[in-house]
């Protein structure tokens, strides 16, 4: 039997793969053999080293603003985990309280979309295409909304208002709901990145704060049903936190994209605004009005909008 060079190359690749697996298994066994304190110290050190490599690379290739924007999107995403923490103490909260939290989140997002994405987007658009900024941003909004519409249709999930107390025994529905939260977190993270990519630090900070505030009730909405299904409380909080960690991916994509290709900034800001408005109108507001108790949510929305508007003004 003739052994070809291709066969030899495949054999070498297989041997190298087995050696790699053996080494990985050896390191894993060594890690398990350590004391708990030493093991956590080792893992923490490796994590910090990886972050140093990531942030150092971003700083060298793209500059300080990209690093700050990426870090802001990470912090905003972690608010999902913060919002899930009450699940450690309670299995449920009142519907009025939850609707008020969602209403406030909608108001915060509406204000951030208007003052930190649409207005600066039109200003940048007028710089690139004099007198046509509003049309460029509007086109971006339509594309952003269509993107979310397409994602809604193609990826299996359920909406906020599809989860009721009588459906908490349906594990499949809960996980489809978690998928929905994860899908919608991507454009939210992207909006933070795009805003920082504009070079306006104030807009980026305002939007990161808005997304963080909006993530709090989302984290609670994920964790509580899981606890109700009998999940370990800390595991439920961990799953809720993970749903938000897609935001830094969107944030990094948004900020690097508009940093490299400045002319697309107005379109990108419009895209992010359209995606956020889609989420507010399609997901959040219908949930706050789904049980005939919308008055709490309505006032909470107005309060959230005012708080974000004042914050935007205070930051200059």
N, C-alpha and C positions, 0 to 999 in steps of 0.2 A: 504494500500500500504506500503510495507516494504522499508524503507530508508536505503540504504547500506552506509558503511563507505566511499566508493568511491564517492557516490553522495554528501555526506556531505563535502568531501575534495574539490570537484569541486565547490560547493556552497561557501565555504570559500574563495577559490581562486578568484571567481567572485566578491565577496564582497570587498576583498582586492584591486582588480583591480579598482573597482569603487571608492573606497576611495582614491587611488593613483591619479586617474584622477581628482577627485574633488579638491584634494590638489594642483595639478599642475595648474588647472584652477584658483584657488584662488591666487596662486603666480603670475600667468600671469596677472590677473586683477590688482594686487597690483603694478606690474611693469608698466602697462599701465597708472596707476593713478599718477605715479611719474612725476616730471618735466623732460623735455628732457635732461637737464644736469645731473640730478641725475640718470636717467635711463641709460644713456651712461656710467656714472661712475660705476654704479652697474654691467653692462654687462662687462665692461673692467676689473673690479676687479675679476669677476667670471672667465673670460678668463685667466687672469694672474694666478689665483689660480690653474686652470686646467693644465696650462703649467708647473707650479711649481711641481705639482704632477707627471706629465708625465716625465719631465726631471729629477726630483729627483729620481723617480723609476728606470729610465734607468741608472743613475749614480750609484745607490746602487747595482743594479744587474749586470751591464756590465762594468762600469767604464767610465772614462772621454772621451776616444776616441769615444765611441758609441754616447755620447751626442753631441760631436762636429760634428761628421758625420751626425747625424740626423738634427742638426741645419743647417749645410751646405746644405743639400738636400732641406730643407724648403726655405732657402734664394734663392737657385737656381730656385726653382719652382715659387717663387714670381716674378722672372724676366719676366714670361709670362704676368703678369699684367702690368709691366713696359712697355713692348713692345706694349701693347694694348692702352696705353695712347694717342698716336697720333690720335686715332679714335675720341677723344673728339674734335679735331680741324678740321680733314679732313674726308671726306667720301671715299676717295680713294687716292692712291699714284701712281706714274708712274710705269709701268711694269719693266723698267730698274732698278729703285731703289729697288723694291721688290726682283727682281731676284738677284741683287747684295748682298742684305742682306742675302738671303737664301744661296747664294754661299759662302759668308764669314762664315756663320754658318756651312756649310758642311766642309769647310777647318779646322775650329776650332775643330769640332768633329773628323775629321780624325786624326789630330795631337794628340788630347787627347787620342783617342783609341789606337794609336800606342805607344805613350810614357808613358801613365799613366795606361794602362791596359795590352797590349800585352807584352811589354818588361819586366815589373816587374812580370807579370804572368809567363813568361818563367823562370825567375830567381827563383821564389818561387817553380815552378814545379821541377826544377833541384835539389832544396834542399830536396823535398819530395821524388821524383823519379829521382835519378841522371841520367843525360843524356837523360831523356825522357820528359823534361819540354815542349818542343815545340810540341810534339805529344799530350800531355794532354791538353794544351791550344787550339790546333787546334780542338780537339774533342769538347771542350767546345764551341768554335765558331760555329761549325756546329749545335750543340744543340740549341744555342741561336738564330741562323738564322731560324731553323725549328720551334722554338717556335713562332717567329713573323709571319712566314709563316702560321702556323696553326691559330693563332689569326686573321690574315687577312682574312682567308677563312671562319672562323666560326662566326665572329662578323660583323654585317652589317655596312659598312662605305664606304666613297669615298675618293679618293686620292687628293693630292694638285692639280694635273693637270686636275682633273675632274671639278674643279670650274672655270667657265669662267664668264665674265661680263654678257653674255646673260642668265646665269643660276642663277643670284642673286635673281630672283623672286621665286626660289624653296626653300622653308623653309626646306623641308625634306632633300634636298641635303646638305644644310648648316649644319644641325644637324648631318647628317651622317659623314660629314667632321670633326665636333667637336669631335665625338666619335673616329675617327681615331687618332686625335691629342692626346686624352686622353689615348688610348691604347698604343701609342708609348712612352708616357711620363713615363710609369711604368718602363720599362727596363733602361731608362736613369737615373731615380732616383736610381734604383738598382745598376747601375754602380758606382755612387758616393758612396753608402754605402759599396759596395765590396772593392772599392779602399781605403776607410778609414779603413775598416776591416783588410787590409793587414798590418796595423801598420805604413805605410809610409804616414805621414801627408802631405808631399809635393805633392804626387800623388793625394791624395784626394782633396786638395785645387785646384790644376790645373784642375782636372776633374770637380769639382763643378763650377769653373769659365767658363769652356768650355760649360757646360750644360746651365748655365745662359745666356751666349751669344747666344747660339742656340735657347733658348726659346723666345728671343725678337721678331724675325720675326714670330715665331709661334703665339705669342699673337696677333700680328698685323693681321695675316692671319685669325684669328678667329673673332676679333672685327669688322674689316672693313665690311665684308659681312653682319653682323648683323645690323650695322648702316645703310647700304644700304637698308636693308629690313624694316627699320623704327623703329628698337628697340631703346629704350632710350640709350643714349651714355654711361652713367654710368653703366647701366645694361649690355651692351655689354662688357664693360671692366671687370665687375664682372664675367661674364660667362667665358671670356678668362682666367681670373686669376684662376678660379675653375678648368679649364682643366689641369693646372700645378700642382694642389695640390695632384694629385695621386703620384707624384714623391717622397714625403717624406715617403709614404707607402712602395714603392719599396726600398727606401734608408734604412729605418729601417729594412726591411726584409733582405736586402743584408748584412748590417753590423753586425746584430745579428747572422745571419747564419754562416758567416765565422769566427766570433769571437768565437762561440761555437765549430764549427767543422773546425779547422784550415786546415786539409788535403784537404778539398774541395776548398780551396782558389784559386789554379790555374785554376780549372775547372770553378769556378764562375767568375773569371776575363775573361776567354775565352768566357763564355756565354754572359757576358755583352758586350764584344767587338763585338761578332758576331751579337748580337741584334742591336747595334748601327750602324754597317756597313750595316746591312739590311735596316735600316731606311734611311741612307744616299743614298744608291744605289736605293732603291725602291721608295722613296718619294721625297727627296730633290733635287737631281741632275736632275731627269726627269723633275721636275717643272721648273728648271732654264733653261732648253733647249727646253721647250715646244712651244715657240713662235718664234723660229728662231733667237733669240737675246742672244745667249749663251756667247758671248765674254766678256761682263761685268761680268757675273757670274763666268766665268773661271778665270779671273784675281782676282776677289774677293775671290774665293776659295783659290788661291795661297797665297794671302795676309793673309787670315784667318789662313791658315796652318803655315805660317812663324811667325805670331804673337804668336800663341800658342806654337810653337817650341821654340821661344826666351823666352817666359814666363817660360816654363818648365826648360830651361837651367838656367835662372836667379834665380829660386827657388832652384836650386842646384841638 
